[in-house]
Amino acid sequence: MAYKQSIQPYRNWYAKLLRLYPKSYRKRFGEGMEQTFNDLLRERREAGDGLFGFVLWMFVETSAGIIRENITFMIMQNKIRLIVWAIVVALILMMLVAFAEEFTLTEAVAHSVAILLAVAGPYELWQWLKTRNSAYRIAFSAGLAGVLLLGWVNGAVGIIGSEDNSANLLYGAVFAIGLIGSLISRFKPRGMTYTLFAAAVVQILIPIFALLIWPAQASWGEAGVIGVFVLNAFFAMLFVVSALLFRHASV
């Protein structure tokens, strides 16, 4: 009984150490490793051999195994991500080498960031969305689609008149509210709900502001006033749908 009490702390410490292995590895080998350690510990104690040096060596060896297995686990779990980032780095390096004489340092950095966002950005976004529920993913996709479509239409042909009409700069407020609101709420569903509702309200108010406060810049083009308000209502509807879906995701 006395020797069991003397080795019990070592057994408890070793059992806790084994918990640091990846879950899959621990389920497969943890019980056997713990049993082997306990058997060796008991044999040395019964033989009258010292325990401290043996325990220290086992803890060091096990700790090295834990580090190795966790690194292997992370690599296996993220091998697709590593491939994507390797492709991105390769594209950036190829671009810099191929056009080294044509780009200034500023242009090279700008193009590198563009490649980084275009290739790795969507992948990282999808990996992040996979950790959310389906309602959140649909809500985020609807809001993102509305923002991207708004930027594309406004930049390509303009919403209030042509793309050269300075009144279209007012739509930058929609992007600002979306970005600031998302960051403040840390992308949590309830905060995103308020953010998207606010974006929808601003989307509707912009043509009213342009018409009443800034009439000189409100050149409505061929669509006319009604057409502009209908187009703004479409974007506002996308943001409202996204807000309602975020509200559902928070329940």
C-alpha positions as CSV (number, residue, x, y, z in Angstrom):
1,M,0.0,0.0,0.0
2,A,2.8,2.4,0.9
3,Y,4.5,2.0,-2.5
4,K,1.3,2.7,-4.3
5,Q,0.9,5.9,-2.4
6,S,4.4,6.9,-3.3
7,I,4.0,6.5,-7.0
8,Q,0.4,7.8,-7.3
9,P,1.5,11.5,-7.8
10,Y,3.7,10.4,-10.7
11,R,0.9,8.5,-12.2
12,N,-1.5,11.5,-11.9
13,W,1.1,13.9,-13.4
14,Y,1.7,11.6,-16.3
15,A,-2.0,11.2,-17.0
16,K,-2.4,14.9,-17.1
17,L,0.6,15.2,-19.4
18,L,-0.9,12.8,-21.9
19,R,-3.9,15.1,-22.2
20,L,-1.7,17.5,-24.2
21,Y,-1.6,15.0,-27.1
22,P,-4.0,15.6,-30.0
23,K,-7.4,14.1,-29.2
24,S,-7.2,11.5,-32.0
25,Y,-3.7,10.4,-31.0
26,R,-4.7,10.3,-27.3
27,K,-7.7,8.1,-28.0
28,R,-5.6,5.6,-29.9
29,F,-2.4,5.4,-27.8
30,G,-3.1,7.2,-24.5
31,E,-4.4,4.3,-22.5
32,G,-1.6,2.0,-23.6
33,M,1.1,4.7,-22.8
34,E,-0.4,5.3,-19.4
35,Q,-0.5,1.6,-18.6
36,T,3.1,1.1,-19.7
37,F,4.3,4.0,-17.6
38,N,2.4,2.7,-14.6
39,D,3.8,-0.8,-15.0
40,L,7.4,0.4,-15.4
41,L,7.0,2.7,-12.4
42,R,5.7,-0.2,-10.3
43,E,8.5,-2.5,-11.4
44,R,11.2,0.1,-10.5
45,R,9.6,0.8,-7.2
46,E,9.4,-2.9,-6.3
47,A,13.0,-3.4,-7.4
48,G,14.1,-0.5,-5.1
49,D,15.4,1.6,-8.0
50,G,15.2,5.3,-7.9
51,L,12.1,6.9,-9.5
52,F,13.1,10.6,-9.9
53,G,15.5,10.1,-12.8
54,F,13.2,7.6,-14.6
55,V,10.2,9.9,-14.2
56,L,12.1,12.9,-15.4
57,W,13.4,11.0,-18.5
58,M,9.8,9.8,-19.3
59,F,8.4,13.3,-18.9
60,V,11.0,14.8,-21.2
61,E,10.6,12.0,-23.8
62,T,6.8,12.3,-23.7
63,S,6.9,16.1,-23.9
64,A,9.0,15.8,-27.1
65,G,6.5,13.4,-28.5
66,I,3.6,15.7,-27.6
67,I,5.3,18.6,-29.5
68,R,6.0,16.4,-32.5
69,E,2.5,15.0,-32.7
70,N,0.9,18.4,-32.3
71,I,3.0,19.8,-35.1
72,T,2.1,16.9,-37.3
73,F,-1.5,17.3,-36.5
74,M,-1.6,21.0,-37.3
75,I,0.2,20.3,-40.6
76,M,-2.3,17.6,-41.6
77,Q,-5.2,19.7,-40.6
78,N,-4.0,22.8,-42.5
79,K,-2.2,21.2,-45.5
80,I,-4.7,22.6,-47.9
81,R,-4.2,26.1,-46.3
82,L,-0.5,25.6,-46.6
83,I,-0.8,24.7,-50.3
84,V,-3.0,27.8,-50.9
85,W,-0.5,30.1,-49.2
86,A,2.4,28.4,-51.0
87,I,0.7,29.2,-54.3
88,V,0.2,32.8,-53.3
89,V,3.8,33.3,-52.3
90,A,4.9,31.6,-55.5
91,L,2.7,33.9,-57.6
92,I,4.0,37.0,-55.8
93,L,7.6,36.0,-56.2
94,M,7.1,35.2,-59.9
95,M,5.4,38.5,-60.5
96,L,8.2,40.4,-58.7
97,V,10.9,38.6,-60.7
98,A,9.2,38.9,-64.1
99,F,8.4,42.6,-63.7
100,A,11.2,43.7,-61.5
101,E,12.3,46.4,-64.0
102,E,8.8,47.7,-64.7
103,F,7.5,48.2,-61.2
104,T,8.5,50.6,-58.5
105,L,8.7,49.3,-55.0
106,T,5.3,50.9,-54.2
107,E,3.7,49.3,-57.2
108,A,5.3,45.9,-56.4
109,V,3.8,46.0,-52.9
110,A,0.4,47.1,-54.2
111,H,0.3,44.2,-56.7
112,S,1.5,41.7,-54.1
113,V,-1.3,42.7,-51.7
114,A,-3.8,42.5,-54.6
115,I,-2.7,38.9,-55.4
116,L,-2.7,38.0,-51.7
117,L,-6.3,39.2,-51.3
118,A,-7.5,37.7,-54.6
119,V,-6.2,34.2,-54.0
120,A,-5.9,33.7,-50.3
121,G,-8.6,36.1,-49.1
122,P,-11.6,34.1,-50.3
123,Y,-10.1,30.8,-49.0
124,E,-9.5,32.3,-45.5
125,L,-13.0,33.8,-45.5
126,W,-14.5,30.4,-46.3
127,Q,-12.5,28.7,-43.6
128,W,-13.7,31.2,-41.1
129,L,-17.4,30.9,-42.3
130,K,-17.2,27.1,-41.9
131,T,-17.0,27.6,-38.1
132,R,-20.4,29.4,-38.2
133,N,-23.9,28.0,-38.5
134,S,-25.7,27.9,-41.8
135,A,-27.9,30.9,-41.0
136,Y,-24.8,33.0,-40.3
137,R,-23.1,31.9,-43.5
138,I,-26.2,32.8,-45.6
139,A,-26.6,36.1,-43.8
140,F,-22.9,37.0,-44.3
141,S,-23.0,36.0,-48.0
142,A,-26.1,38.1,-48.6
143,G,-24.6,41.1,-47.0
144,L,-21.2,40.7,-48.7
145,A,-23.0,40.2,-52.1
146,G,-24.9,43.4,-51.5
147,V,-21.7,45.4,-50.7
148,L,-19.7,44.0,-53.6
149,L,-22.6,44.5,-56.1
150,L,-23.1,48.0,-54.8
151,G,-19.4,48.8,-55.3
152,W,-19.4,47.3,-58.8
153,V,-22.5,49.0,-60.1
154,N,-21.6,52.4,-58.5
155,G,-18.0,52.2,-59.9
156,A,-18.9,50.9,-63.4
157,V,-22.0,53.0,-64.4
158,G,-22.9,55.0,-61.3
159,I,-26.2,54.9,-59.4
160,I,-27.0,58.6,-59.4
161,G,-26.4,59.5,-63.0
162,S,-23.1,58.4,-64.4
163,E,-20.1,57.0,-62.7
164,D,-18.5,60.5,-62.9
165,N,-21.2,62.1,-60.8
166,S,-19.6,63.1,-57.5
167,A,-22.9,62.4,-55.7
168,N,-22.1,58.7,-55.9
169,L,-19.2,59.2,-53.4
170,L,-22.0,59.4,-50.8
171,Y,-22.3,55.6,-51.0
172,G,-18.9,55.3,-49.3
173,A,-21.0,55.8,-46.1
174,V,-22.6,52.4,-46.6
175,F,-19.2,50.8,-46.8
176,A,-18.0,52.7,-43.8
177,I,-21.0,51.7,-41.7
178,G,-20.6,48.1,-42.7
179,L,-16.9,48.0,-41.9
180,I,-17.0,49.9,-38.6
181,G,-20.1,48.2,-37.4
182,S,-18.7,44.7,-38.2
183,L,-15.5,45.5,-36.3
184,I,-17.2,47.0,-33.3
185,S,-19.6,44.1,-33.0
186,R,-16.7,41.7,-33.7
187,F,-18.9,40.0,-36.4
188,K,-21.3,38.7,-33.7
189,P,-24.8,38.0,-35.1
190,R,-26.6,40.6,-32.9
191,G,-24.2,43.4,-33.8
192,M,-24.2,42.4,-37.5
193,T,-28.0,42.6,-37.4
194,Y,-27.9,46.3,-36.3
195,T,-25.1,47.0,-38.7
196,L,-27.0,45.7,-41.7
197,F,-30.2,47.5,-40.7
198,A,-28.2,50.7,-40.4
199,A,-26.6,50.1,-43.8
200,A,-30.1,49.7,-45.3
201,V,-31.3,52.9,-43.8
202,V,-28.3,54.9,-45.1
203,Q,-28.7,53.3,-48.5
204,I,-32.3,54.7,-48.7
205,L,-31.3,58.1,-47.3
206,I,-28.5,58.8,-49.8
207,P,-30.6,59.6,-52.8
208,I,-33.0,61.7,-50.6
209,F,-30.0,63.6,-49.3
210,A,-28.7,64.1,-52.8
211,L,-32.1,65.3,-54.0
212,L,-32.9,67.7,-51.2
213,I,-29.5,68.8,-49.9
214,W,-27.2,68.5,-53.0
215,P,-29.5,69.1,-56.0
216,A,-26.7,70.4,-58.2
217,Q,-24.9,67.0,-58.0
218,A,-28.1,64.9,-58.4
219,S,-28.0,64.3,-62.1
220,W,-30.3,61.4,-62.3
221,G,-29.5,60.3,-65.9
222,E,-31.8,58.1,-68.0
223,A,-33.1,56.1,-65.1
224,G,-34.7,59.2,-63.6
225,V,-35.5,59.8,-59.9
226,I,-37.9,56.8,-59.7
227,G,-35.3,54.4,-61.2
228,V,-32.6,55.6,-58.8
229,F,-34.9,55.0,-55.8
230,V,-35.9,51.6,-57.1
231,L,-32.2,50.6,-57.5
232,N,-31.5,51.9,-54.0
233,A,-34.4,50.0,-52.6
234,F,-33.0,46.8,-54.2
235,F,-29.7,47.2,-52.3
236,A,-31.5,48.2,-49.1
237,M,-33.6,45.0,-49.4
238,L,-30.4,42.9,-49.7
239,F,-29.1,44.4,-46.5
240,V,-32.4,44.0,-44.7
241,V,-32.6,40.3,-45.7
242,S,-29.0,39.9,-44.4
243,A,-29.9,41.6,-41.1
244,L,-32.9,39.3,-40.6
245,L,-30.8,36.3,-41.3
246,F,-28.2,37.5,-38.8
247,R,-31.1,38.0,-36.3
248,H,-32.1,34.4,-36.9
249,A,-28.5,33.2,-36.5
250,S,-28.3,34.8,-33.1
251,V,-31.4,32.9,-31.7
